[in-house]
Amino acid sequence: MSTSVGSSDPSSPPPPPPPPQTSSTWKTSRPQWVKDEDASVCSRCMEFFSTLNRRHHCRQCGHIFCGNCTQYRVAVPRLSYDTPVRVCKTCHDITLIFQTSNDVAKVMESAKGLLELSADVQSRDKMIEQGCIDILARLMQVACSPSSPSSSSSSSPTPTPTTTTIVPSTISPRARATSTNATITNSTTISINPRELKLYLCRTIINLASLDPNVPPIAESIVVSQLVDLFLAGANATSETDLEITRAVTVALSLLAVHESPSTIRNVLVERCLPVVIDLTYSGDMQLRVRNARLLEHMLINACSRDHVIENGGLQAMIGLALAEHAPLQIVACRAIKKLCESGEKAQIIVTDSGAVLPLILMLASSDQDVIESATDVIASFAEMPITQGTLLQAGIVHPLVDVISSGIGAQKDKLASPVLINVLTTFSHLAANQELWDLMADTQVIFPLIKLLGLTPPLSVIKILLNIFSLQSECPAAVAIFKNNPFSFFEKLIATCSTYNHKSLPGFVARVLQACGVPVPGQIKAANNRSMSVSRLLESSLSSSSSSSSSSPSLSQAELSTLSSLASSTSSTSSTTTRITSASLSSSSIPDLTKLSFAAGNGISNGTNGFMHTKASLQSSRASIHTSSSPSSS
């Protein structure tokens, strides 16, 4: 039987009638619901779902919650839910805030609700998704508008309704969906504290912008322009309340200044606020001074605003903060200079030409350990760049760094692995690698403290850098002469490091220094160095053969096989067992296993009999695979 067009199946319930559409009602599509099988716990309380604890979808966000977390009911007209439906707590609060933000009598209530909601980390993303930026913009307009009501006279028997018109450009379609008009109307006596309202809104923005994914939506909105107006209006604040607002606005702008947006960050924030920010870095209020220093730092390292900030004195102001006798300011300055140098060679040249090296040297004499650590960190990054190495030496960086090492020598042993000492040694390592600077580095005032540090048995991380410095300096004749004529038993200490630390990378450094100075290399160090070189060579051979595209891979040479056999058969004094490896041609598939075997043999030698027994077992287990790979069937 045919049915007329538009008729429905009588077995299914009729669809609900579409909601009425008016010119003032904006609709958005409903969110995609999360599938039941994709959620095993409640999105809010993290309780596991079970037969008794069932899954429920929030109609507003589409996520899955338990029954207790979706006990709220509210109408969501923008999603065509004109009657109350099940929603989660966050969506319930957001909907209520949307509704109350249109009433000036409930402006403070809405601002408090936003602040409390943003304090919950789980709610911040949802606030951005559901348009709370529009509410912030509207409430910020009320707080900053000169015509916004601050208080009404209580003596008036019949207060006249107060209407504050909202600028249409500040209201998005999402915000209009929650109200039937674009005005804020008051028909009762109200009282708004603009200062308190501004604090609520600024702290809400700080909470939201503390999550990196939330920064772009806020930075691209009109909120940035409103914050800039508020910042400029409070630049000359003197009262504690106004200073508190300015501090909060500065923090909010600092979080947003990292976003690379030419339209809002560079054109609105940087171009309008940069002179004021530089002036406030010398403010009498130390909290405001530090917060503006951080804002200047973010402006300076932002790629879209960097050039404008440098051209207008931002870099010079930051270098000036490095000379301030306040540790937080100096740390911010060091961090900004380092990040700026990491942006490219052009920035490195600009920083060094601006005179940033001298303040860093002066900071090494600070009594604050955090300041010294920040300064040495930047100096180590400067020493890594060939462009700035010469500038460091011309500024006299060597002797202040030696003083830092001397102070480290007299410190407790647990401080010998401090970041400051490692930064200084890393700097010397970078400078020693430059042949043009060898004569400047070959100085007894530089080498003797390093030798003294070697004798204090510092941690392995320090020893590695020390031996690397000695190895690089051993190519300089002047440094070799100092090594030979030192009064600190340098060679004995150098040899003792191999047995003390028992690390595979140390014998190579030690053997290199001893050979350069004409000192006989002990047999143990020579054997360990040869073993390490052989293993490295075999590893390179295996990697090159495995990456070869040819079908027939070249076999190892007889010399390589005999070397590998001697490595595998080496044992401690308590064991004389030897293991032979067939010198047949090995396919490329067996070479990586053989390389791993050589590493196991080297570890067995260094660890004694137990290690050798493990090596022997590894040899026996791999022998079958070696013969299999060389059999006619596999070939």
C-alpha positions as CSV (number, residue, x, y, z in Angstrom):
1,M,0.0,0.0,0.0
2,S,1.4,3.3,-1.0
3,T,1.6,6.1,1.4
4,S,1.4,9.8,0.7
5,V,4.5,11.9,0.6
6,G,5.5,13.1,4.1
7,S,3.7,10.3,6.0
8,S,5.6,8.4,8.7
9,D,5.7,4.8,9.8
10,P,2.8,4.3,12.3
11,S,5.0,2.0,14.4
12,S,7.5,4.8,15.3
13,P,6.7,7.8,17.4
14,P,6.2,11.0,15.5
15,P,9.2,13.3,15.5
16,P,9.0,16.3,17.8
17,P,7.9,19.5,16.2
18,P,10.7,21.9,15.2
19,P,11.4,24.7,17.7
20,P,10.1,28.1,16.6
21,Q,12.7,30.2,14.9
22,T,12.8,33.9,15.5
23,S,15.1,36.6,14.4
24,S,16.6,36.8,17.8
25,T,17.1,33.1,18.3
26,W,20.4,31.6,17.1
27,K,20.8,27.8,16.7
28,T,23.9,25.7,16.7
29,S,24.3,22.1,15.8
30,R,24.3,19.5,18.6
31,P,27.6,17.9,19.6
32,Q,28.5,14.5,18.5
33,W,27.9,12.0,21.4
34,V,30.8,10.0,22.7
35,K,30.2,6.3,22.0
36,D,29.4,4.1,25.1
37,E,32.3,1.7,24.4
38,D,34.8,4.6,24.4
39,A,34.1,5.5,28.0
40,S,34.8,3.1,30.9
41,V,34.8,5.8,33.6
42,C,32.8,9.0,34.3
43,S,34.4,12.0,32.7
44,R,34.1,14.0,36.0
45,C,34.4,11.8,39.0
46,M,36.3,9.0,37.3
47,E,34.1,6.3,38.8
48,F,34.0,3.0,36.8
49,F,30.7,2.2,35.1
50,S,28.9,-1.0,36.0
51,T,25.5,-2.5,36.0
52,L,24.4,-0.2,38.8
53,N,26.5,2.8,37.8
54,R,25.2,3.4,34.3
55,R,26.3,5.7,31.5
56,H,24.5,9.0,30.8
57,H,25.2,11.5,28.1
58,C,25.3,15.3,28.7
59,R,23.0,16.8,26.1
60,Q,25.1,19.9,25.9
61,C,28.7,18.6,25.5
62,G,28.0,15.0,24.5
63,H,30.4,13.5,27.0
64,I,29.6,10.5,29.2
65,F,29.0,10.8,33.0
66,C,27.5,8.8,35.8
67,G,24.0,9.6,37.1
68,N,25.3,11.6,40.0
69,C,27.3,13.9,37.8
70,T,24.3,14.5,35.4
71,Q,21.6,15.1,37.9
72,Y,21.2,18.7,36.6
73,R,18.4,19.7,34.3
74,V,18.4,22.9,32.2
75,A,17.0,24.1,28.9
76,V,19.5,24.7,26.1
77,P,17.7,26.8,23.5
78,R,20.7,27.2,21.2
79,L,20.7,23.3,20.8
80,S,16.9,23.3,20.3
81,Y,16.3,21.9,23.8
82,D,13.5,24.2,24.9
83,T,12.6,22.0,27.9
84,P,15.1,21.0,30.7
85,V,17.3,18.1,29.7
86,R,20.1,16.2,31.4
87,V,23.4,18.0,31.5
88,C,26.6,17.7,33.5
89,K,27.5,20.2,36.3
90,T,29.9,22.3,34.2
91,C,27.4,22.7,31.3
92,H,24.7,23.5,33.8
93,D,26.8,26.2,35.4
94,I,27.8,27.6,32.0
95,T,24.2,27.8,30.8
96,L,23.2,29.6,34.0
97,I,26.0,32.1,33.6
98,F,24.9,32.7,30.0
99,Q,21.4,33.5,31.2
100,T,22.4,35.7,34.2
101,S,25.1,37.6,32.3
102,N,22.4,39.5,30.4
103,D,21.0,41.0,33.7
104,V,23.0,43.8,35.2
105,A,21.7,42.9,38.6
106,K,23.5,39.6,38.3
107,V,26.7,40.8,36.7
108,M,28.7,40.2,39.8
109,E,27.1,36.8,40.2
110,S,28.1,35.9,36.7
111,A,31.7,37.0,37.1
112,K,32.0,35.0,40.4
113,G,30.6,32.0,38.6
114,L,33.1,32.3,35.8
115,L,36.0,32.6,38.2
116,E,34.8,29.6,40.3
117,L,34.2,27.6,37.1
118,S,37.7,28.4,35.7
119,A,39.3,27.3,38.9
120,D,38.4,23.7,37.9
121,V,41.0,22.5,35.4
122,Q,38.6,20.0,33.9
123,S,36.1,22.8,33.1
124,R,38.4,25.2,31.3
125,D,38.4,23.6,27.9
126,K,34.6,23.3,28.0
127,M,34.3,26.9,28.9
128,I,36.2,27.9,25.8
129,E,34.3,25.5,23.6
130,Q,30.9,26.8,24.7
131,G,31.6,30.5,24.3
132,C,32.5,31.8,27.7
133,I,34.9,34.2,25.9
134,D,31.8,36.1,24.7
135,I,30.6,36.4,28.3
136,L,34.0,37.7,29.4
137,A,33.9,40.3,26.6
138,R,30.4,41.5,27.6
139,L,31.2,41.6,31.3
140,M,34.5,43.3,30.6
141,Q,32.6,46.0,28.6
142,V,30.3,46.5,31.6
143,A,33.3,46.8,34.0
144,C,35.2,49.3,31.8
145,S,32.3,51.3,30.4
146,P,32.1,54.8,31.9
147,S,28.3,54.5,31.7
148,S,28.1,51.3,33.6
149,P,26.2,51.7,36.9
150,S,28.2,51.6,40.0
151,S,25.5,52.2,42.5
152,S,22.0,53.6,42.6
153,S,20.6,55.9,45.1
154,S,18.7,54.0,47.8
155,S,16.7,57.1,48.6
156,S,14.9,57.0,45.3
157,P,11.5,55.5,45.9
158,T,11.1,54.2,42.3
159,P,14.5,53.7,40.7
160,T,14.5,54.3,37.0
161,P,15.4,51.3,34.8
162,T,19.0,51.4,33.8
163,T,19.9,50.1,30.3
164,T,23.5,49.5,29.1
165,T,23.6,48.8,25.4
166,I,26.1,46.2,24.3
167,V,28.1,46.9,21.2
168,P,26.9,44.4,18.6
169,S,30.5,43.6,17.4
170,T,31.2,42.2,20.8
171,I,28.4,39.7,20.8
172,S,28.9,36.5,18.8
173,P,26.0,34.3,17.5
174,R,26.8,31.8,20.2
175,A,26.2,34.5,22.9
176,R,23.1,35.8,21.2
177,A,21.6,32.3,21.4
178,T,21.1,32.6,25.1
179,S,19.2,35.8,25.1
180,T,16.4,37.5,23.1
181,N,17.9,40.9,23.3
182,A,21.3,42.6,23.1
183,T,21.0,44.8,26.1
184,I,21.6,44.6,29.8
185,T,18.5,45.9,31.6
186,N,18.1,46.7,35.3
187,S,14.7,47.4,36.9
188,T,15.8,47.2,40.5
189,T,18.3,48.9,42.8
190,I,21.7,47.4,42.1
191,S,25.3,47.8,43.2
192,I,28.3,46.9,41.2
193,N,31.9,47.2,42.3
194,P,33.8,47.9,39.1
195,R,37.2,47.1,40.7
196,E,36.1,43.8,42.1
197,L,34.4,42.9,38.8
198,K,37.7,43.6,36.9
199,L,39.6,41.4,39.3
200,Y,37.1,38.6,38.9
201,L,37.4,38.8,35.1
202,C,41.2,39.1,35.0
203,R,41.7,36.1,37.2
204,T,39.2,34.1,35.1
205,I,41.3,34.9,32.0
206,I,44.5,33.9,33.8
207,N,43.0,30.6,34.8
208,L,41.8,29.9,31.2
209,A,45.0,31.0,29.6
210,S,47.1,28.9,31.9
211,L,46.3,26.0,29.5
212,D,48.2,26.4,26.2
213,P,45.3,25.2,23.9
214,N,43.1,27.9,25.3
215,V,45.5,30.8,24.5
216,P,44.7,31.2,20.7
217,P,40.9,31.6,21.1
218,I,41.4,34.2,23.8
219,A,44.3,36.0,22.0
220,E,42.2,36.3,18.8
221,S,39.2,37.8,20.6
222,I,38.2,41.3,21.5
223,V,39.3,40.5,25.1
224,V,42.9,41.4,24.2
225,S,41.9,44.9,23.3
226,Q,39.8,45.3,26.4
227,L,42.7,44.1,28.6
228,V,45.0,46.6,26.9
229,D,42.7,49.4,27.6
230,L,42.5,48.3,31.2
231,F,46.3,48.0,31.4
232,L,46.9,51.5,30.0
233,A,44.3,53.0,32.3
234,G,46.0,51.5,35.3
235,A,49.6,52.3,34.4
236,N,49.8,55.2,36.8
237,A,47.9,53.4,39.6
238,T,48.9,54.4,43.2
239,S,46.3,52.8,45.4
240,E,46.7,49.1,46.4
241,T,43.4,48.1,44.9
242,D,44.3,49.7,41.5
243,L,47.8,48.2,41.7
244,E,46.3,44.8,42.3
245,I,44.1,45.2,39.1
246,T,47.1,46.3,37.1
247,R,49.1,43.3,38.3
248,A,46.4,40.9,37.4
249,V,46.0,42.5,33.9
250,T,49.7,42.2,33.4
251,V,49.8,38.5,34.2
252,A,46.8,37.9,31.8
253,L,48.6,39.8,29.0
254,S,51.8,38.0,29.7
255,L,50.1,34.6,29.2
256,L,48.5,35.8,25.9
257,A,51.7,37.5,24.6
258,V,53.2,34.1,23.6
259,H,50.6,33.6,20.9
260,E,51.9,34.5,17.4
261,S,49.1,36.6,16.1
262,P,50.1,39.7,14.1
263,S,46.5,41.1,14.2
264,T,46.0,41.1,17.9
265,I,49.3,40.5,19.7
266,R,51.6,42.6,17.6
267,N,49.2,45.3,16.4
268,V,47.2,45.7,19.6
269,L,49.2,44.5,22.5
270,V,52.8,45.2,21.6
271,E,52.5,48.4,19.6
272,R,50.2,50.0,22.2
273,C,51.7,48.7,25.4
274,L,55.5,48.3,24.8
275,P,56.6,51.8,26.0
276,V,54.4,51.5,29.1
277,V,55.7,48.0,29.8
278,I,59.3,49.2,29.6
279,D,58.5,52.0,32.0
280,L,56.9,49.7,34.5
281,T,59.9,47.5,34.6
282,Y,61.4,50.3,36.7
283,S,58.3,50.7,38.8
284,G,58.5,51.2,42.6
285,D,56.2,48.3,43.1
286,M,58.4,45.2,42.9
287,Q,55.6,42.8,42.1
288,L,54.5,44.9,39.2
289,R,58.1,45.3,38.1
290,V,58.7,41.5,37.9
291,R,55.4,40.9,36.1
292,N,56.1,43.5,33.5
293,A,59.5,42.0,33.0
294,R,57.9,38.6,32.2
295,L,55.5,40.4,29.8
296,L,58.5,42.0,28.1
297,E,60.2,38.6,27.9
298,H,57.2,37.0,26.1
299,M,57.0,40.0,23.7
300,L,60.7,39.6,23.0
301,I,60.7,35.9,22.2
302,N,57.5,36.0,20.2
303,A,58.4,35.7,16.5
304,C,55.7,38.0,15.3
305,S,56.7,40.8,17.7
306,R,60.4,40.3,18.2
307,D,61.7,42.7,15.6
308,H,59.4,45.5,16.8
309,V,60.4,45.0,20.4
310,I,64.1,45.1,19.6
311,E,63.8,48.2,17.4
312,N,62.0,50.0,20.1
313,G,64.3,49.4,23.0
314,G,62.9,46.2,24.4
315,L,66.2,44.3,24.3
316,Q,68.2,47.1,25.9
317,A,65.6,47.3,28.7
318,M,65.9,43.5,29.2
319,I,69.7,43.7,29.4
320,G,69.3,46.5,31.9
321,L,67.2,44.2,34.1
322,A,70.2,41.8,34.2
323,L,72.1,44.6,36.1
324,A,69.3,45.0,38.6
325,E,70.1,43.9,42.2
326,H,67.0,41.8,42.4
327,A,67.2,38.0,41.7
328,P,63.8,37.5,40.0
329,L,64.5,40.3,37.5
330,Q,68.0,38.9,36.7
331,I,66.6,35.4,36.2
332,V,63.9,36.7,33.8
333,A,66.5,38.6,31.9
334,C,68.8,35.6,31.5
335,R,65.9,33.4,30.4
336,A,64.8,36.0,27.8
337,I,68.4,36.4,26.4
338,K,68.9,32.7,26.1
339,K,65.6,32.1,24.3
340,L,66.2,35.0,22.0
341,C,69.6,33.6,21.0
342,E,68.0,30.2,20.3
343,S,65.9,31.8,17.6
344,G,68.7,32.1,15.1
345,E,72.1,33.5,14.1
346,K,70.7,37.0,13.4
347,A,69.4,37.3,17.0
348,Q,72.7,36.0,18.3
349,I,74.6,38.8,16.6
350,I,72.1,41.4,17.8
351,V,72.3,40.2,21.4
352,T,76.1,40.2,21.5
353,D,76.4,43.6,19.8
354,S,73.9,45.0,22.4
355,G,76.3,44.3,25.2
356,A,74.6,41.4,26.9
357,V,77.9,39.6,27.8
358,L,79.2,42.1,30.4
359,P,76.0,41.9,32.6
360,L,76.3,38.1,32.6
361,I,79.9,38.3,33.8
362,L,78.8,40.6,36.6
363,M,76.1,38.3,37.6
364,L,78.7,35.6,38.4
365,A,79.6,37.5,41.5
366,S,76.0,37.4,42.8
367,S,75.3,35.8,46.2
368,D,72.2,34.1,44.9
369,Q,72.9,30.7,43.6
370,D,69.9,30.7,41.2
371,V,71.2,33.9,39.6
372,I,74.6,32.3,39.0
373,E,73.0,29.2,37.6
374,S,71.0,31.3,35.1
375,A,74.0,33.3,34.1
376,T,76.2,30.3,33.6
377,D,73.5,28.6,31.6
378,V,73.3,31.6,29.2
379,I,77.1,31.7,29.0
380,A,77.3,28.0,28.1
381,S,74.8,28.6,25.3
382,F,76.9,31.6,24.1
383,A,80.1,29.4,24.1
384,E,78.4,26.9,21.9
385,M,77.9,29.5,19.1
386,P,81.1,30.2,17.1
387,I,79.8,33.8,16.5
388,T,79.9,34.7,20.2
389,Q,83.0,32.7,21.4
390,G,85.4,35.5,20.6
391,T,83.1,38.1,22.3
392,L,83.1,36.0,25.4
393,L,86.9,35.8,25.6
394,Q,87.3,39.5,24.8
395,A,85.0,40.4,27.6
396,G,87.2,38.4,30.0
397,I,84.9,35.5,30.7
398,V,87.6,32.9,31.5
399,H,88.8,34.1,34.9
400,P,85.3,34.7,36.4
401,L,84.4,31.2,35.4
402,V,87.7,29.9,37.0
403,D,86.6,31.6,40.2
404,V,83.3,29.7,40.1
405,I,85.3,26.4,39.7
406,S,87.5,27.4,42.6
407,S,84.5,28.0,44.8
408,G,83.1,24.6,43.7
409,I,86.4,22.9,44.7
410,G,86.1,24.2,48.2
411,A,82.4,23.2,48.4
412,Q,81.0,20.0,49.8
413,K,81.3,16.9,47.6
414,D,77.5,16.7,47.0
415,K,77.7,20.1,45.3
416,L,80.3,19.0,42.8
417,A,77.5,18.0,40.4
418,S,75.7,21.3,40.7
419,P,74.3,22.8,37.5
420,V,76.5,25.8,37.9
421,L,79.7,23.7,37.8
422,I,78.4,21.6,34.8
423,N,77.6,24.8,33.0
424,V,81.0,26.2,33.5
425,L,82.8,23.0,32.4
426,T,80.5,22.9,29.4
427,T,81.6,26.4,28.5
428,F,85.3,25.5,28.7
429,S,84.6,22.4,26.6
430,H,83.0,24.5,23.8
431,L,85.9,27.0,23.9
432,A,88.6,24.3,23.9
433,A,87.1,22.8,20.7
434,N,87.9,26.0,18.8
435,Q,91.5,25.8,17.6
436,E,91.7,29.6,17.3
437,L,91.2,29.9,21.0
438,W,93.8,27.3,22.1
439,D,96.4,29.8,23.1
440,L,94.0,31.8,25.3
441,M,92.8,28.6,27.0
442,A,96.3,27.2,27.6
443,D,96.8,29.0,30.8
444,T,97.9,27.6,34.2
445,Q,95.1,29.6,35.9
446,V,92.6,27.6,33.8
447,I,94.2,24.2,33.7
448,F,95.4,23.9,37.3
449,P,91.9,24.3,38.8
450,L,90.6,21.6,36.4
451,I,93.3,19.2,37.5
452,K,92.5,19.9,41.2
453,L,88.8,19.2,40.4
454,L,89.8,15.9,38.9
455,G,91.4,14.8,42.1
456,L,88.2,15.3,44.1
457,T,86.5,12.3,42.6
458,P,83.5,14.2,41.3
459,P,80.5,12.5,39.7
460,L,80.7,10.8,36.4
461,S,78.9,13.5,34.6
462,V,81.6,16.0,35.6
463,I,84.4,13.5,34.9
464,K,83.2,13.1,31.3
465,I,83.3,16.8,30.6
466,L,86.7,17.2,32.3
467,L,88.3,14.4,30.3
468,N,86.8,15.9,27.1
469,I,88.4,19.2,27.9
470,F,91.8,17.6,28.6
471,S,91.5,15.6,25.4
472,L,90.8,18.7,23.3
473,Q,93.6,20.7,25.0
474,S,96.1,17.8,24.4
475,E,96.3,19.0,20.7
476,C,97.7,22.4,21.8
477,P,101.5,22.3,22.5
478,A,101.2,25.0,25.1
479,A,98.6,23.0,27.1
480,V,100.7,19.8,26.8
481,A,103.6,21.7,28.3
482,I,101.4,22.6,31.3
483,F,100.3,19.0,31.6
484,K,103.9,17.8,31.8
485,N,105.0,20.4,34.4
486,N,102.0,20.4,36.7
487,P,102.7,19.8,40.5
488,F,99.4,17.9,41.1
489,S,100.3,14.3,39.8
490,F,98.1,14.9,36.8
491,F,98.9,11.7,35.0
492,E,98.4,9.5,38.0
493,K,95.0,11.0,38.6
494,L,94.1,10.7,35.0
495,I,94.9,7.0,34.9
496,A,93.1,6.3,38.2
497,T,89.8,7.6,36.7
498,C,89.5,4.6,34.4
499,S,89.5,2.1,37.4
500,T,87.5,4.4,39.6
501,Y,84.6,5.0,37.3
502,N,84.9,1.9,35.0
503,H,83.1,3.6,32.0
504,K,83.7,2.6,28.4
505,S,84.1,6.2,27.2
506,L,86.9,7.2,29.6
507,P,89.9,5.1,28.3
508,G,89.8,6.8,24.9
509,F,90.1,10.3,26.5
510,V,92.9,9.2,28.8
511,A,94.9,7.4,26.1
512,R,94.7,10.4,23.9
513,V,96.0,12.7,26.5
514,L,98.8,10.3,27.6
515,Q,99.9,9.8,24.0
516,A,100.0,13.5,23.3
517,C,102.2,14.1,26.4
518,G,104.5,11.2,25.6
519,V,103.5,9.2,28.6
520,P,103.3,5.4,28.2
521,V,99.7,4.1,28.1
522,P,99.1,1.3,30.6
523,G,98.1,-2.0,29.0
524,Q,94.7,-2.1,30.6
525,I,93.8,1.3,29.3
526,K,95.2,0.5,25.8
527,A,93.3,-2.8,25.7
528,A,90.0,-1.2,26.8
529,N,90.5,1.6,24.3
530,N,91.2,-0.9,21.5
531,R,88.2,-3.0,22.5
532,S,85.9,0.0,22.5
533,M,87.2,1.1,19.0
534,S,86.8,-2.4,17.6
535,V,83.2,-2.7,18.9
536,S,82.4,0.7,17.4
537,R,83.9,-0.2,14.1
538,L,82.0,-3.5,14.0
539,L,78.8,-1.6,14.8
540,E,79.3,0.8,12.0
541,S,80.0,-2.1,9.7
542,S,76.9,-3.9,10.7
543,L,74.7,-0.8,10.3
544,S,76.2,0.0,6.8
545,S,75.7,-3.6,5.6
546,S,72.2,-3.8,6.9
547,S,71.2,-0.6,5.1
548,S,72.7,-1.8,1.9
549,S,70.2,-2.4,-0.9
550,S,72.2,-5.1,-2.6
551,S,71.0,-8.7,-2.3
552,S,74.5,-10.1,-1.4
553,S,75.9,-8.4,1.6
554,P,79.7,-8.4,2.0
555,S,81.2,-10.6,4.6
556,L,83.4,-9.5,7.5
557,S,87.1,-9.6,6.9
558,Q,89.3,-12.2,8.5
559,A,90.9,-9.6,10.7
560,E,87.5,-8.4,12.0
561,L,86.5,-12.0,12.8
562,S,89.7,-12.7,14.6
563,T,89.3,-9.4,16.6
564,L,85.7,-10.3,17.5
565,S,86.8,-13.8,18.4
566,S,89.5,-12.5,20.8
567,L,87.0,-10.1,22.3
568,A,84.6,-12.9,22.9
569,S,87.2,-15.2,24.4
570,S,88.7,-12.6,26.8
571,T,88.0,-13.5,30.4
572,S,89.0,-12.6,33.9
573,S,92.0,-14.2,35.7
574,T,89.7,-16.8,37.2
575,S,88.6,-18.2,33.9
576,S,90.6,-19.5,30.9
577,T,87.7,-20.8,28.8
578,T,87.8,-19.7,25.2
579,T,85.0,-19.7,22.7
580,R,85.6,-19.9,19.0
581,I,83.5,-18.3,16.3
582,T,83.4,-19.8,12.9
583,S,85.1,-17.6,10.3
584,A,82.6,-18.3,7.7
585,S,80.9,-15.7,5.6
586,L,78.1,-14.1,7.6
587,S,75.0,-12.8,6.0
588,S,73.7,-9.3,6.7
589,S,70.9,-10.7,8.9
590,S,73.5,-12.2,11.3
591,I,75.7,-9.2,11.6
592,P,73.6,-7.2,14.1
593,D,73.4,-10.2,16.4
594,L,77.1,-10.5,16.2
595,T,77.5,-6.9,17.1
596,K,75.3,-7.3,20.1
597,L,77.5,-10.3,21.0
598,S,80.6,-8.2,20.9
599,F,79.0,-5.7,23.3
600,A,78.1,-8.6,25.6
601,A,81.7,-9.8,25.5
602,G,83.1,-6.4,26.4
603,N,80.7,-6.1,29.4
604,G,81.6,-9.6,30.5
605,I,85.3,-8.7,30.6
606,S,84.7,-5.6,32.7
607,N,82.3,-7.4,35.1
608,G,84.4,-10.5,35.9
609,T,83.5,-14.2,35.9
610,N,79.8,-13.7,36.2
611,G,79.7,-11.5,33.2
612,F,81.8,-13.9,31.3
613,M,79.5,-16.8,32.0
614,H,76.6,-14.7,30.7
615,T,78.8,-13.9,27.6
616,K,79.6,-17.6,27.1
617,A,75.9,-18.5,27.2
618,S,75.2,-15.8,24.7
619,L,77.9,-17.2,22.4
620,Q,76.5,-20.7,22.6
621,S,73.0,-19.6,22.0
622,S,74.0,-17.5,18.9
623,R,76.3,-20.2,17.4
624,A,73.4,-22.1,16.0
625,S,72.0,-18.9,14.3
626,I,75.5,-18.2,12.8
627,H,75.8,-21.7,11.3
628,T,72.2,-21.5,10.1
629,S,72.8,-18.2,8.3
630,S,75.9,-19.6,6.6
631,S,74.2,-22.9,5.5
632,P,73.7,-23.6,1.7
633,S,69.9,-23.4,2.1
634,S,70.0,-19.9,3.6
635,S,72.6,-18.7,1.0
